[in-house]
Amino acid sequence: MNTKDTLLDILNDIDDSIDWKEQKGLVDERILDSFCVITLISDLEDAYGVEIEAAEMIPENFNSVDAIWDMITRLQEKL
């Protein structure tokens, strides 16, 4: 099972100039644009073996590393 470090690696591949652990409001503050979110979703699905449906694609699930991790954990529990 992949860890939160895997998530940080994925985010760093998108943009390594951002301190992902400290940032909040990743979507609300437009740190992650729509293209980055689509890329992130694809990478998360591949890395964690989950399916992120449209209903999950809300800013609250992508505004911080913790929020993304909570979503991944919740989706894995459904498997």
HTML snippet that shows the backbone in 3Dmol.js (N, CA, C, O; Angstrom):
<script src="https://3Dmol.org/build/3Dmol-min.js"></script>
<div id="view" style="width:600px;height:400px;position:relative"></div>
<script>
const pdb = `
ATOM      1  N   MET A   1       0.848  -1.192   0.000  1.00  0.00           N
ATOM      2  CA  MET A   1       0.000   0.000   0.000  1.00  0.00           C
ATOM      3  C   MET A   1       0.887   1.248   0.000  1.00  0.00           C
ATOM      4  O   MET A   1       1.850   1.353   0.759  1.00  0.00           O
ATOM      5  N   ASN A   2       0.533   2.174  -0.867  1.00  0.00           N
ATOM      6  CA  ASN A   2       1.307   3.401  -0.949  1.00  0.00           C
ATOM      7  C   ASN A   2       1.006   4.314   0.234  1.00  0.00           C
ATOM      8  O   ASN A   2      -0.058   4.234   0.848  1.00  0.00           O
ATOM      9  N   THR A   3       1.945   5.162   0.531  1.00  0.00           N
ATOM     10  CA  THR A   3       1.854   6.009   1.718  1.00  0.00           C
ATOM     11  C   THR A   3       1.630   7.467   1.338  1.00  0.00           C
ATOM     12  O   THR A   3       1.529   7.820   0.163  1.00  0.00           O
ATOM     13  N   LYS A   4       1.559   8.296   2.365  1.00  0.00           N
ATOM     14  CA  LYS A   4       1.433   9.736   2.156  1.00  0.00           C
ATOM     15  C   LYS A   4       2.671  10.282   1.443  1.00  0.00           C
ATOM     16  O   LYS A   4       2.582  11.277   0.725  1.00  0.00           O
ATOM     17  N   ASP A   5       3.824   9.638   1.637  1.00  0.00           N
ATOM     18  CA  ASP A   5       5.043  10.060   0.930  1.00  0.00           C
ATOM     19  C   ASP A   5       4.875   9.916  -0.580  1.00  0.00           C
ATOM     20  O   ASP A   5       5.394  10.727  -1.348  1.00  0.00           O
ATOM     21  N   THR A   6       4.146   8.877  -1.004  1.00  0.00           N
ATOM     22  CA  THR A   6       3.867   8.699  -2.429  1.00  0.00           C
ATOM     23  C   THR A   6       3.072   9.891  -2.947  1.00  0.00           C
ATOM     24  O   THR A   6       3.332  10.396  -4.038  1.00  0.00           O
ATOM     25  N   LEU A   7       2.099  10.333  -2.151  1.00  0.00           N
ATOM     26  CA  LEU A   7       1.308  11.501  -2.518  1.00  0.00           C
ATOM     27  C   LEU A   7       2.201  12.726  -2.683  1.00  0.00           C
ATOM     28  O   LEU A   7       2.064  13.475  -3.650  1.00  0.00           O
ATOM     29  N   LEU A   8       3.107  12.926  -1.746  1.00  0.00           N
ATOM     30  CA  LEU A   8       4.027  14.073  -1.838  1.00  0.00           C
ATOM     31  C   LEU A   8       4.926  13.960  -3.068  1.00  0.00           C
ATOM     32  O   LEU A   8       5.227  14.967  -3.711  1.00  0.00           O
ATOM     33  N   ASP A   9       5.353  12.747  -3.397  1.00  0.00           N
ATOM     34  CA  ASP A   9       6.165  12.545  -4.602  1.00  0.00           C
ATOM     35  C   ASP A   9       5.375  12.930  -5.854  1.00  0.00           C
ATOM     36  O   ASP A   9       5.903  13.585  -6.753  1.00  0.00           O
ATOM     37  N   ILE A  10       4.113  12.520  -5.903  1.00  0.00           N
ATOM     38  CA  ILE A  10       3.259  12.852  -7.047  1.00  0.00           C
ATOM     39  C   ILE A  10       3.104  14.369  -7.163  1.00  0.00           C
ATOM     40  O   ILE A  10       3.221  14.931  -8.252  1.00  0.00           O
ATOM     41  N   LEU A  11       2.840  15.021  -6.037  1.00  0.00           N
ATOM     42  CA  LEU A  11       2.679  16.478  -6.053  1.00  0.00           C
ATOM     43  C   LEU A  11       3.974  17.178  -6.448  1.00  0.00           C
ATOM     44  O   LEU A  11       3.943  18.162  -7.187  1.00  0.00           O
ATOM     45  N   ASN A  12       5.105  16.685  -5.968  1.00  0.00           N
ATOM     46  CA  ASN A  12       6.392  17.272  -6.340  1.00  0.00           C
ATOM     47  C   ASN A  12       6.694  17.099  -7.821  1.00  0.00           C
ATOM     48  O   ASN A  12       7.357  17.943  -8.424  1.00  0.00           O
ATOM     49  N   ASP A  13       6.207  15.999  -8.416  1.00  0.00           N
ATOM     50  CA  ASP A  13       6.373  15.820  -9.858  1.00  0.00           C
ATOM     51  C   ASP A  13       5.589  16.881 -10.629  1.00  0.00           C
ATOM     52  O   ASP A  13       6.005  17.303 -11.708  1.00  0.00           O
ATOM     53  N   ILE A  14       4.458  17.309 -10.075  1.00  0.00           N
ATOM     54  CA  ILE A  14       3.647  18.346 -10.715  1.00  0.00           C
ATOM     55  C   ILE A  14       4.337  19.701 -10.596  1.00  0.00           C
ATOM     56  O   ILE A  14       4.423  20.448 -11.571  1.00  0.00           O
ATOM     57  N   ASP A  15       4.831  20.017  -9.391  1.00  0.00           N
ATOM     58  CA  ASP A  15       5.533  21.293  -9.180  1.00  0.00           C
ATOM     59  C   ASP A  15       6.363  21.175  -7.905  1.00  0.00           C
ATOM     60  O   ASP A  15       5.819  21.142  -6.801  1.00  0.00           O
ATOM     61  N   ASP A  16       7.676  21.113  -8.064  1.00  0.00           N
ATOM     62  CA  ASP A  16       8.544  20.922  -6.893  1.00  0.00           C
ATOM     63  C   ASP A  16       8.930  22.231  -6.216  1.00  0.00           C
ATOM     64  O   ASP A  16       9.736  22.228  -5.285  1.00  0.00           O
ATOM     65  N   SER A  17       8.370  23.345  -6.666  1.00  0.00           N
ATOM     66  CA  SER A  17       8.677  24.627  -6.020  1.00  0.00           C
ATOM     67  C   SER A  17       7.694  24.956  -4.888  1.00  0.00           C
ATOM     68  O   SER A  17       7.854  25.960  -4.193  1.00  0.00           O
ATOM     69  N   ILE A  18       6.700  24.124  -4.713  1.00  0.00           N
ATOM     70  CA  ILE A  18       5.657  24.373  -3.711  1.00  0.00           C
ATOM     71  C   ILE A  18       5.921  23.529  -2.469  1.00  0.00           C
ATOM     72  O   ILE A  18       6.270  22.353  -2.572  1.00  0.00           O
ATOM     73  N   ASP A  19       5.755  24.132  -1.303  1.00  0.00           N
ATOM     74  CA  ASP A  19       5.847  23.390  -0.038  1.00  0.00           C
ATOM     75  C   ASP A  19       4.471  22.786   0.230  1.00  0.00           C
ATOM     76  O   ASP A  19       3.635  23.376   0.913  1.00  0.00           O
ATOM     77  N   TRP A  20       4.263  21.604  -0.321  1.00  0.00           N
ATOM     78  CA  TRP A  20       2.943  20.968  -0.297  1.00  0.00           C
ATOM     79  C   TRP A  20       2.438  20.717   1.111  1.00  0.00           C
ATOM     80  O   TRP A  20       1.239  20.827   1.364  1.00  0.00           O
ATOM     81  N   LYS A  21       3.331  20.381   2.033  1.00  0.00           N
ATOM     82  CA  LYS A  21       2.900  20.075   3.401  1.00  0.00           C
ATOM     83  C   LYS A  21       2.304  21.284   4.098  1.00  0.00           C
ATOM     84  O   LYS A  21       1.438  21.140   4.961  1.00  0.00           O
ATOM     85  N   GLU A  22       2.762  22.478   3.730  1.00  0.00           N
ATOM     86  CA  GLU A  22       2.331  23.695   4.418  1.00  0.00           C
ATOM     87  C   GLU A  22       1.172  24.404   3.726  1.00  0.00           C
ATOM     88  O   GLU A  22       0.444  25.172   4.354  1.00  0.00           O
ATOM     89  N   GLN A  23       1.006  24.150   2.458  1.00  0.00           N
ATOM     90  CA  GLN A  23      -0.007  24.881   1.692  1.00  0.00           C
ATOM     91  C   GLN A  23      -1.419  24.415   2.017  1.00  0.00           C
ATOM     92  O   GLN A  23      -1.693  23.218   2.108  1.00  0.00           O
ATOM     93  N   LYS A  24      -2.293  25.373   2.188  1.00  0.00           N
ATOM     94  CA  LYS A  24      -3.724  25.118   2.320  1.00  0.00           C
ATOM     95  C   LYS A  24      -4.390  25.905   1.195  1.00  0.00           C
ATOM     96  O   LYS A  24      -3.809  26.865   0.691  1.00  0.00           O
ATOM     97  N   GLY A  25      -5.561  25.526   0.808  1.00  0.00           N
ATOM     98  CA  GLY A  25      -6.246  26.245  -0.265  1.00  0.00           C
ATOM     99  C   GLY A  25      -5.618  26.025  -1.626  1.00  0.00           C
ATOM    100  O   GLY A  25      -5.546  26.952  -2.433  1.00  0.00           O
ATOM    101  N   LEU A  26      -5.161  24.803  -1.895  1.00  0.00           N
ATOM    102  CA  LEU A  26      -4.471  24.518  -3.150  1.00  0.00           C
ATOM    103  C   LEU A  26      -5.333  24.848  -4.365  1.00  0.00           C
ATOM    104  O   LEU A  26      -4.831  25.351  -5.370  1.00  0.00           O
ATOM    105  N   VAL A  27      -6.617  24.566  -4.271  1.00  0.00           N
ATOM    106  CA  VAL A  27      -7.531  24.871  -5.370  1.00  0.00           C
ATOM    107  C   VAL A  27      -8.072  26.294  -5.216  1.00  0.00           C
ATOM    108  O   VAL A  27      -8.085  27.071  -6.170  1.00  0.00           O
ATOM    109  N   ASP A  28      -8.515  26.619  -4.006  1.00  0.00           N
ATOM    110  CA  ASP A  28      -9.116  27.942  -3.770  1.00  0.00           C
ATOM    111  C   ASP A  28      -8.156  29.077  -4.117  1.00  0.00           C
ATOM    112  O   ASP A  28      -8.583  30.118  -4.618  1.00  0.00           O
ATOM    113  N   GLU A  29      -6.873  28.885  -3.855  1.00  0.00           N
ATOM    114  CA  GLU A  29      -5.876  29.920  -4.149  1.00  0.00           C
ATOM    115  C   GLU A  29      -5.204  29.713  -5.512  1.00  0.00           C
ATOM    116  O   GLU A  29      -4.222  30.378  -5.841  1.00  0.00           O
ATOM    117  N   ARG A  30      -5.743  28.796  -6.282  1.00  0.00           N
ATOM    118  CA  ARG A  30      -5.289  28.504  -7.648  1.00  0.00           C
ATOM    119  C   ARG A  30      -3.819  28.076  -7.722  1.00  0.00           C
ATOM    120  O   ARG A  30      -3.131  28.343  -8.707  1.00  0.00           O
ATOM    121  N   ILE A  31      -3.361  27.415  -6.676  1.00  0.00           N
ATOM    122  CA  ILE A  31      -2.023  26.821  -6.712  1.00  0.00           C
ATOM    123  C   ILE A  31      -2.065  25.611  -7.635  1.00  0.00           C
ATOM    124  O   ILE A  31      -1.133  25.360  -8.400  1.00  0.00           O
ATOM    125  N   LEU A  32      -3.163  24.866  -7.548  1.00  0.00           N
ATOM    126  CA  LEU A  32      -3.432  23.776  -8.487  1.00  0.00           C
ATOM    127  C   LEU A  32      -4.495  24.263  -9.472  1.00  0.00           C
ATOM    128  O   LEU A  32      -5.617  24.571  -9.071  1.00  0.00           O
ATOM    129  N   ASP A  33      -4.144  24.333 -10.761  1.00  0.00           N
ATOM    130  CA  ASP A  33      -5.156  24.703 -11.749  1.00  0.00           C
ATOM    131  C   ASP A  33      -5.874  23.443 -12.234  1.00  0.00           C
ATOM    132  O   ASP A  33      -5.543  22.333 -11.816  1.00  0.00           O
ATOM    133  N   SER A  34      -6.841  23.618 -13.103  1.00  0.00           N
ATOM    134  CA  SER A  34      -7.656  22.477 -13.520  1.00  0.00           C
ATOM    135  C   SER A  34      -6.820  21.400 -14.217  1.00  0.00           C
ATOM    136  O   SER A  34      -7.069  20.209 -14.028  1.00  0.00           O
ATOM    137  N   PHE A  35      -5.845  21.801 -15.010  1.00  0.00           N
ATOM    138  CA  PHE A  35      -4.988  20.812 -15.674  1.00  0.00           C
ATOM    139  C   PHE A  35      -4.204  20.008 -14.640  1.00  0.00           C
ATOM    140  O   PHE A  35      -4.090  18.788 -14.758  1.00  0.00           O
ATOM    141  N   CYS A  36      -3.667  20.683 -13.631  1.00  0.00           N
ATOM    142  CA  CYS A  36      -2.917  19.996 -12.576  1.00  0.00           C
ATOM    143  C   CYS A  36      -3.817  19.018 -11.813  1.00  0.00           C
ATOM    144  O   CYS A  36      -3.390  17.917 -11.466  1.00  0.00           O
ATOM    145  N   VAL A  37      -5.052  19.424 -11.557  1.00  0.00           N
ATOM    146  CA  VAL A  37      -5.974  18.544 -10.832  1.00  0.00           C
ATOM    147  C   VAL A  37      -6.265  17.288 -11.655  1.00  0.00           C
ATOM    148  O   VAL A  37      -6.288  16.185 -11.109  1.00  0.00           O
ATOM    149  N   ILE A  38      -6.485  17.443 -12.959  1.00  0.00           N
ATOM    150  CA  ILE A  38      -6.748  16.280 -13.822  1.00  0.00           C
ATOM    151  C   ILE A  38      -5.537  15.349 -13.825  1.00  0.00           C
ATOM    152  O   ILE A  38      -5.683  14.131 -13.715  1.00  0.00           O
ATOM    153  N   THR A  39      -4.346  15.925 -13.952  1.00  0.00           N
ATOM    154  CA  THR A  39      -3.116  15.125 -13.901  1.00  0.00           C
ATOM    155  C   THR A  39      -2.996  14.420 -12.556  1.00  0.00           C
ATOM    156  O   THR A  39      -2.669  13.235 -12.493  1.00  0.00           O
ATOM    157  N   LEU A  40      -3.261  15.151 -11.491  1.00  0.00           N
ATOM    158  CA  LEU A  40      -3.178  14.599 -10.137  1.00  0.00           C
ATOM    159  C   LEU A  40      -4.149  13.443  -9.964  1.00  0.00           C
ATOM    160  O   LEU A  40      -3.782  12.402  -9.419  1.00  0.00           O
ATOM    161  N   ILE A  41      -5.373  13.612 -10.417  1.00  0.00           N
ATOM    162  CA  ILE A  41      -6.380  12.550 -10.283  1.00  0.00           C
ATOM    163  C   ILE A  41      -5.917  11.280 -10.986  1.00  0.00           C
ATOM    164  O   ILE A  41      -6.016  10.185 -10.431  1.00  0.00           O
ATOM    165  N   SER A  42      -5.419  11.427 -12.192  1.00  0.00           N
ATOM    166  CA  SER A  42      -4.924  10.270 -12.945  1.00  0.00           C
ATOM    167  C   SER A  42      -3.782   9.579 -12.200  1.00  0.00           C
ATOM    168  O   SER A  42      -3.761   8.354 -12.083  1.00  0.00           O
ATOM    169  N   ASP A  43      -2.839  10.368 -11.698  1.00  0.00           N
ATOM    170  CA  ASP A  43      -1.699   9.809 -10.969  1.00  0.00           C
ATOM    171  C   ASP A  43      -2.135   9.130  -9.675  1.00  0.00           C
ATOM    172  O   ASP A  43      -1.608   8.078  -9.315  1.00  0.00           O
ATOM    173  N   LEU A  44      -3.098   9.731  -8.976  1.00  0.00           N
ATOM    174  CA  LEU A  44      -3.588   9.140  -7.724  1.00  0.00           C
ATOM    175  C   LEU A  44      -4.300   7.824  -7.987  1.00  0.00           C
ATOM    176  O   LEU A  44      -4.116   6.853  -7.253  1.00  0.00           O
ATOM    177  N   GLU A  45      -5.108   7.794  -9.027  1.00  0.00           N
ATOM    178  CA  GLU A  45      -5.815   6.554  -9.362  1.00  0.00           C
ATOM    179  C   GLU A  45      -4.824   5.437  -9.674  1.00  0.00           C
ATOM    180  O   GLU A  45      -5.004   4.301  -9.234  1.00  0.00           O
ATOM    181  N   ASP A  46      -3.784   5.761 -10.429  1.00  0.00           N
ATOM    182  CA  ASP A  46      -2.768   4.760 -10.769  1.00  0.00           C
ATOM    183  C   ASP A  46      -1.988   4.310  -9.537  1.00  0.00           C
ATOM    184  O   ASP A  46      -1.768   3.115  -9.342  1.00  0.00           O
ATOM    185  N   ALA A  47      -1.573   5.255  -8.713  1.00  0.00           N
ATOM    186  CA  ALA A  47      -0.708   4.942  -7.575  1.00  0.00           C
ATOM    187  C   ALA A  47      -1.446   4.215  -6.457  1.00  0.00           C
ATOM    188  O   ALA A  47      -0.884   3.335  -5.806  1.00  0.00           O
ATOM    189  N   TYR A  48      -2.699   4.582  -6.236  1.00  0.00           N
ATOM    190  CA  TYR A  48      -3.419   4.046  -5.074  1.00  0.00           C
ATOM    191  C   TYR A  48      -4.510   3.042  -5.429  1.00  0.00           C
ATOM    192  O   TYR A  48      -5.163   2.496  -4.539  1.00  0.00           O
ATOM    193  N   GLY A  49      -4.714   2.794  -6.724  1.00  0.00           N
ATOM    194  CA  GLY A  49      -5.705   1.804  -7.132  1.00  0.00           C
ATOM    195  C   GLY A  49      -7.127   2.186  -6.765  1.00  0.00           C
ATOM    196  O   GLY A  49      -7.946   1.322  -6.451  1.00  0.00           O
ATOM    197  N   VAL A  50      -7.421   3.475  -6.805  1.00  0.00           N
ATOM    198  CA  VAL A  50      -8.770   3.949  -6.500  1.00  0.00           C
ATOM    199  C   VAL A  50      -9.365   4.592  -7.746  1.00  0.00           C
ATOM    200  O   VAL A  50      -8.651   4.907  -8.698  1.00  0.00           O
ATOM    201  N   GLU A  51     -10.679   4.780  -7.726  1.00  0.00           N
ATOM    202  CA  GLU A  51     -11.352   5.510  -8.785  1.00  0.00           C
ATOM    203  C   GLU A  51     -11.945   6.770  -8.171  1.00  0.00           C
ATOM    204  O   GLU A  51     -12.782   6.703  -7.271  1.00  0.00           O
ATOM    205  N   ILE A  52     -11.504   7.910  -8.666  1.00  0.00           N
ATOM    206  CA  ILE A  52     -11.988   9.187  -8.154  1.00  0.00           C
ATOM    207  C   ILE A  52     -13.101   9.656  -9.086  1.00  0.00           C
ATOM    208  O   ILE A  52     -12.849  10.125 -10.196  1.00  0.00           O
ATOM    209  N   GLU A  53     -14.327   9.520  -8.613  1.00  0.00           N
ATOM    210  CA  GLU A  53     -15.485   9.863  -9.427  1.00  0.00           C
ATOM    211  C   GLU A  53     -15.735  11.367  -9.402  1.00  0.00           C
ATOM    212  O   GLU A  53     -15.180  12.089  -8.573  1.00  0.00           O
ATOM    213  N   ALA A  54     -16.566  11.820 -10.311  1.00  0.00           N
ATOM    214  CA  ALA A  54     -16.848  13.256 -10.445  1.00  0.00           C
ATOM    215  C   ALA A  54     -17.320  13.871  -9.130  1.00  0.00           C
ATOM    216  O   ALA A  54     -16.979  15.014  -8.825  1.00  0.00           O
ATOM    217  N   ALA A  55     -18.091  13.133  -8.360  1.00  0.00           N
ATOM    218  CA  ALA A  55     -18.615  13.661  -7.091  1.00  0.00           C
ATOM    219  C   ALA A  55     -17.498  13.982  -6.097  1.00  0.00           C
ATOM    220  O   ALA A  55     -17.691  14.795  -5.193  1.00  0.00           O
ATOM    221  N   GLU A  56     -16.326  13.346  -6.257  1.00  0.00           N
ATOM    222  CA  GLU A  56     -15.184  13.591  -5.368  1.00  0.00           C
ATOM    223  C   GLU A  56     -14.350  14.790  -5.820  1.00  0.00           C
ATOM    224  O   GLU A  56     -13.510  15.285  -5.069  1.00  0.00           O
ATOM    225  N   MET A  57     -14.581  15.247  -7.034  1.00  0.00           N
ATOM    226  CA  MET A  57     -13.753  16.308  -7.615  1.00  0.00           C
ATOM    227  C   MET A  57     -14.252  17.683  -7.184  1.00  0.00           C
ATOM    228  O   MET A  57     -14.696  18.490  -8.000  1.00  0.00           O
ATOM    229  N   ILE A  58     -14.167  17.922  -5.885  1.00  0.00           N
ATOM    230  CA  ILE A  58     -14.583  19.191  -5.306  1.00  0.00           C
ATOM    231  C   ILE A  58     -13.377  19.822  -4.615  1.00  0.00           C
ATOM    232  O   ILE A  58     -12.486  19.107  -4.157  1.00  0.00           O
ATOM    233  N   PRO A  59     -13.337  21.138  -4.534  1.00  0.00           N
ATOM    234  CA  PRO A  59     -12.164  21.802  -3.935  1.00  0.00           C
ATOM    235  C   PRO A  59     -11.815  21.278  -2.543  1.00  0.00           C
ATOM    236  O   PRO A  59     -10.638  21.149  -2.206  1.00  0.00           O
ATOM    237  N   GLU A  60     -12.819  20.978  -1.743  1.00  0.00           N
ATOM    238  CA  GLU A  60     -12.555  20.517  -0.379  1.00  0.00           C
ATOM    239  C   GLU A  60     -11.664  19.277  -0.341  1.00  0.00           C
ATOM    240  O   GLU A  60     -10.921  19.079   0.621  1.00  0.00           O
ATOM    241  N   ASN A  61     -11.730  18.448  -1.369  1.00  0.00           N
ATOM    242  CA  ASN A  61     -10.920  17.226  -1.407  1.00  0.00           C
ATOM    243  C   ASN A  61      -9.505  17.466  -1.929  1.00  0.00           C
ATOM    244  O   ASN A  61      -8.665  16.569  -1.865  1.00  0.00           O
ATOM    245  N   PHE A  62      -9.232  18.658  -2.443  1.00  0.00           N
ATOM    246  CA  PHE A  62      -7.937  18.916  -3.073  1.00  0.00           C
ATOM    247  C   PHE A  62      -7.244  20.165  -2.544  1.00  0.00           C
ATOM    248  O   PHE A  62      -6.248  20.600  -3.123  1.00  0.00           O
ATOM    249  N   ASN A  63      -7.743  20.753  -1.460  1.00  0.00           N
ATOM    250  CA  ASN A  63      -7.185  22.006  -0.970  1.00  0.00           C
ATOM    251  C   ASN A  63      -5.928  21.845  -0.129  1.00  0.00           C
ATOM    252  O   ASN A  63      -5.228  22.827   0.121  1.00  0.00           O
ATOM    253  N   SER A  64      -5.626  20.628   0.314  1.00  0.00           N
ATOM    254  CA  SER A  64      -4.406  20.406   1.099  1.00  0.00           C
ATOM    255  C   SER A  64      -3.975  18.958   0.957  1.00  0.00           C
ATOM    256  O   SER A  64      -4.746  18.102   0.522  1.00  0.00           O
ATOM    257  N   VAL A  65      -2.736  18.700   1.331  1.00  0.00           N
ATOM    258  CA  VAL A  65      -2.234  17.326   1.309  1.00  0.00           C
ATOM    259  C   VAL A  65      -3.102  16.448   2.217  1.00  0.00           C
ATOM    260  O   VAL A  65      -3.437  15.319   1.860  1.00  0.00           O
ATOM    261  N   ASP A  66      -3.461  16.972   3.384  1.00  0.00           N
ATOM    262  CA  ASP A  66      -4.283  16.185   4.310  1.00  0.00           C
ATOM    263  C   ASP A  66      -5.649  15.871   3.714  1.00  0.00           C
ATOM    264  O   ASP A  66      -6.153  14.759   3.872  1.00  0.00           O
ATOM    265  N   ALA A  67      -6.249  16.838   3.032  1.00  0.00           N
ATOM    266  CA  ALA A  67      -7.559  16.612   2.419  1.00  0.00           C
ATOM    267  C   ALA A  67      -7.468  15.558   1.317  1.00  0.00           C
ATOM    268  O   ALA A  67      -8.331  14.687   1.211  1.00  0.00           O
ATOM    269  N   ILE A  68      -6.422  15.642   0.500  1.00  0.00           N
ATOM    270  CA  ILE A  68      -6.227  14.647  -0.565  1.00  0.00           C
ATOM    271  C   ILE A  68      -6.015  13.268   0.056  1.00  0.00           C
ATOM    272  O   ILE A  68      -6.593  12.282  -0.401  1.00  0.00           O
ATOM    273  N   TRP A  69      -5.192  13.204   1.091  1.00  0.00           N
ATOM    274  CA  TRP A  69      -4.908  11.933   1.752  1.00  0.00           C
ATOM    275  C   TRP A  69      -6.176  11.344   2.382  1.00  0.00           C
ATOM    276  O   TRP A  69      -6.408  10.137   2.305  1.00  0.00           O
ATOM    277  N   ASP A  70      -6.991  12.198   3.005  1.00  0.00           N
ATOM    278  CA  ASP A  70      -8.248  11.731   3.594  1.00  0.00           C
ATOM    279  C   ASP A  70      -9.159  11.137   2.530  1.00  0.00           C
ATOM    280  O   ASP A  70      -9.802  10.113   2.759  1.00  0.00           O
ATOM    281  N   MET A  71      -9.215  11.780   1.364  1.00  0.00           N
ATOM    282  CA  MET A  71     -10.042  11.266   0.268  1.00  0.00           C
ATOM    283  C   MET A  71      -9.513   9.913  -0.203  1.00  0.00           C
ATOM    284  O   MET A  71     -10.289   8.977  -0.396  1.00  0.00           O
ATOM    285  N   ILE A  72      -8.202   9.805  -0.389  1.00  0.00           N
ATOM    286  CA  ILE A  72      -7.612   8.539  -0.836  1.00  0.00           C
ATOM    287  C   ILE A  72      -7.919   7.427   0.165  1.00  0.00           C
ATOM    288  O   ILE A  72      -8.337   6.334  -0.218  1.00  0.00           O
ATOM    289  N   THR A  73      -7.712   7.711   1.435  1.00  0.00           N
ATOM    290  CA  THR A  73      -7.957   6.721   2.490  1.00  0.00           C
ATOM    291  C   THR A  73      -9.420   6.280   2.479  1.00  0.00           C
ATOM    292  O   THR A  73      -9.719   5.091   2.584  1.00  0.00           O
ATOM    293  N   ARG A  74     -10.319   7.241   2.353  1.00  0.00           N
ATOM    294  CA  ARG A  74     -11.757   6.934   2.323  1.00  0.00           C
ATOM    295  C   ARG A  74     -12.098   6.054   1.110  1.00  0.00           C
ATOM    296  O   ARG A  74     -12.866   5.100   1.229  1.00  0.00           O
ATOM    297  N   LEU A  75     -11.528   6.379  -0.042  1.00  0.00           N
ATOM    298  CA  LEU A  75     -11.792   5.600  -1.253  1.00  0.00           C
ATOM    299  C   LEU A  75     -11.199   4.198  -1.155  1.00  0.00           C
ATOM    300  O   LEU A  75     -11.801   3.240  -1.641  1.00  0.00           O
ATOM    301  N   GLN A  76     -10.035   4.066  -0.536  1.00  0.00           N
ATOM    302  CA  GLN A  76      -9.423   2.737  -0.375  1.00  0.00           C
ATOM    303  C   GLN A  76     -10.252   1.865   0.553  1.00  0.00           C
ATOM    304  O   GLN A  76     -10.327   0.651   0.364  1.00  0.00           O
ATOM    305  N   GLU A  77     -10.876   2.474   1.556  1.00  0.00           N
ATOM    306  CA  GLU A  77     -11.692   1.697   2.493  1.00  0.00           C
ATOM    307  C   GLU A  77     -12.918   1.106   1.796  1.00  0.00           C
ATOM    308  O   GLU A  77     -13.458   0.098   2.253  1.00  0.00           O
ATOM    309  N   LYS A  78     -13.364   1.718   0.694  1.00  0.00           N
ATOM    310  CA  LYS A  78     -14.520   1.231  -0.047  1.00  0.00           C
ATOM    311  C   LYS A  78     -14.186   0.038  -0.937  1.00  0.00           C
ATOM    312  O   LYS A  78     -15.080  -0.664  -1.410  1.00  0.00           O
ATOM    313  N   LEU A  79     -12.873  -0.189  -1.163  1.00  0.00           N
ATOM    314  CA  LEU A  79     -12.470  -1.277  -2.071  1.00  0.00           C
ATOM    315  C   LEU A  79     -12.712  -2.631  -1.461  1.00  0.00           C
ATOM    316  O   LEU A  79     -12.429  -3.651  -2.090  1.00  0.00           O
TER     317      LEU A  79
END
`;
const viewer = $3Dmol.createViewer("view");
viewer.addModel(pdb, "pdb");
viewer.setStyle({}, {cartoon: {color: "spectrum"}});
viewer.zoomTo();
viewer.render();
</script>
